[in-house]
Amino acid sequence: MAKATIRDIEISSKRVLVRVDFNVPLDEETGVITDDSRIRATLPTIRYLTSRGARVILCSHLGRPKGKVVEKLRLATVAQRLSQILGQPVKVTKDCVGSEVERVAAGLKPGGVLLLENIRFHPEEEKNDAAFAQGLASLADLYVNDAFGTCHRAHASVVGITNYLPAVAGLLLEKEIKTLGSILENPAHPFAALLGGAKVGDKISMIENIISKVDYILVGGGMAATFLKAESYETGQSLVEGDKLKVAVGLLEKASRNGVCLLLPVDVVIAGEISPEAKGETVSIEDIPRDKRIVDIGPKTIRIFQKSLLKCKTVFWNGPMGIYETPQFAAGTKTLARVLANLDATIVIGGGSTAEVIIEMGLADKMSFVSTGGGASLDFLSGKALPGIEALPDRES
């Protein structure tokens, strides 16, 4: 059921607390933002509110400070970038709760924007502490959740605060729900799930939920090693989730029963180490040596995957095909990214490292939708209830 959004409420002159996901990547040495796509993704919500005279108070986390103040994870840099993009000043506080923050929030003028300090500097945030949630709620008249990437977390600024303020979804959250919901409920066929990344365990629930809805499942990345091991292939030094081998066998059998074409690599690139100097070698999956590990899918596999993808009208992609960070092991990921960019189909990118790849390659505008939530998108497609979404009222109510 559709959730109530900012379009459904009166916002003029109201103080609106917006939970955003400004957890942007920073250069380790300079602290400079290397990708501002998460900031840009929430601009429609911010501009909708400011253009209607709302007084906008933004709150976000950045990194994993574990409940302590970490200077390099302060949000001043984010406020500066947001100010540049919006074309107006964005104030930033030195904390996210307390009397000084209340004073600044109360003095915000219609159309003004304020960014609170990193919400995870307080351990109470991740504990969903009621008093902390109440302190946040005291800053505003309304609450808006526009942070899909945190909706799978039952935190104070995501769930607890909805007990103390009228709450609705932002435009980005609405788009995430609609887009991911549509590929679950009514995808155009043929429909493929292109899955990679390190672990099968992260995607088991999602695969089980969509296996009756897809026509193809294409498995690459580190997780392919567990499937190959389940089919009794030697996988060398590759990461294999031993406790998931029976699950992998079950998924292969279930795909067969459902008439789903589940494709595993037929050749792979292997290497003895992961380093800028490492050299890869392409071998058949029958010839993987014990002292090497899988680092990418091979050229035959790329062609087979490409042939299947070219038939599709819907594709969901989550997870690189190899160790993308090492340039010589990025061919599978980059080639399939370009295939998808030129496909006449609905292409949904499932956030996380996959979104980073697409954005880094400059292909985001070639995709139908790039989700801002990695773990959240997987949980959503697994059919799990996301606490942040469940806490919001349905439009009809």
QUIZI-V674561 format. One record per residue. N is the residue number from 1. PHI is phi in whole degrees, 0 to 359 (999 if undefined). Layout:
# QUIZI-V674561
N|PHI, N|PHI
This chain:
# QUIZI-V674561
1|999, 2|294, 3|270, 4|297, 5|234, 6|298, 7|287, 8|264, 9|228, 10|276, 11|237, 12|304, 13|67, 14|282, 15|275, 16|243, 17|272, 18|247, 19|278, 20|246, 21|246, 22|260, 23|281, 24|272, 25|287, 26|240, 27|295, 28|298, 29|273, 30|262, 31|76, 32|283, 33|292, 34|265, 35|206, 36|257, 37|297, 38|291, 39|292, 40|295, 41|297, 42|262, 43|302, 44|304, 45|292, 46|299, 47|291, 48|300, 49|290, 50|293, 51|291, 52|252, 53|82, 54|287, 55|258, 56|265, 57|244, 58|262, 59|225, 60|205, 61|255, 62|211, 63|69, 64|232, 65|286, 66|58, 67|79, 68|231, 69|286, 70|240, 71|305, 72|287, 73|252, 74|289, 75|264, 76|301, 77|296, 78|293, 79|299, 80|297, 81|294, 82|299, 83|300, 84|297, 85|289, 86|287, 87|77, 88|208, 89|296, 90|237, 91|287, 92|223, 93|264, 94|270, 95|208, 96|244, 97|219, 98|113, 99|297, 100|293, 101|295, 102|299, 103|296, 104|294, 105|296, 106|294, 107|271, 108|292, 109|271, 110|307, 111|86, 112|279, 113|229, 114|233, 115|246, 116|282, 117|294, 118|320, 119|295, 120|271, 121|290, 122|254, 123|298, 124|295, 125|300, 126|286, 127|273, 128|55, 129|293, 130|297, 131|295, 132|294, 133|299, 134|295, 135|297, 136|295, 137|297, 138|294, 139|279, 140|220, 141|259, 142|221, 143|238, 144|233, 145|262, 146|235, 147|243, 148|304, 149|299, 150|247, 151|292, 152|272, 153|250, 154|273, 155|258, 156|299, 157|277, 158|249, 159|243, 160|304, 161|297, 162|291, 163|281, 164|237, 165|220, 166|302, 167|231, 168|217, 169|270, 170|275, 171|289, 172|292, 173|300, 174|302, 175|293, 176|299, 177|298, 178|295, 179|291, 180|293, 181|296, 182|292, 183|282, 184|277, 185|268, 186|210, 187|284, 188|285, 189|253, 190|294, 191|238, 192|240, 193|251, 194|260, 195|237, 196|217, 197|89, 198|283, 199|237, 200|290, 201|307, 202|292, 203|240, 204|303, 205|299, 206|294, 207|299, 208|298, 209|283, 210|260, 211|297, 212|272, 213|250, 214|259, 215|257, 216|227, 217|233, 218|250, 219|249, 220|228, 221|68, 222|298, 223|296, 224|298, 225|298, 226|294, 227|295, 228|295, 229|297, 230|296, 231|261, 232|72, 233|274, 234|290, 235|241, 236|58, 237|269, 238|296, 239|291, 240|239, 241|274, 242|303, 243|282, 244|248, 245|296, 246|295, 247|296, 248|299, 249|300, 250|298, 251|292, 252|298, 253|291, 254|294, 255|299, 256|298, 257|296, 258|272, 259|72, 260|269, 261|276, 262|262, 263|256, 264|252, 265|301, 266|255, 267|216, 268|219, 269|265, 270|238, 271|207, 272|274, 273|209, 274|248, 275|202, 276|301, 277|266, 278|297, 279|249, 280|264, 281|224, 282|270, 283|223, 284|292, 285|295, 286|277, 287|238, 288|285, 289|285, 290|291, 291|262, 292|238, 293|230, 294|285, 295|236, 296|190, 297|279, 298|272, 299|297, 300|295, 301|296, 302|303, 303|294, 304|294, 305|298, 306|300, 307|300, 308|290, 309|297, 310|294, 311|274, 312|272, 313|251, 314|219, 315|223, 316|249, 317|239, 318|219, 319|107, 320|297, 321|276, 322|202, 323|278, 324|299, 325|297, 326|264, 327|310, 328|287, 329|246, 330|250, 331|299, 332|299, 333|297, 334|293, 335|296, 336|290, 337|299, 338|291, 339|300, 340|295, 341|297, 342|254, 343|272, 344|274, 345|200, 346|277, 347|247, 348|246, 349|262, 350|274, 351|69, 352|59, 353|294, 354|294, 355|297, 356|299, 357|299, 358|298, 359|292, 360|298, 361|277, 362|72, 363|251, 364|303, 365|285, 366|269, 367|263, 368|291, 369|199, 370|247, 371|293, 372|267, 373|238, 374|286, 375|299, 376|294, 377|293, 378|295, 379|296, 380|299, 381|286, 382|279, 383|84, 384|282, 385|282, 386|271, 387|308, 388|295, 389|278, 390|300, 391|287, 392|269, 393|286, 394|288, 395|301, 396|294, 397|271
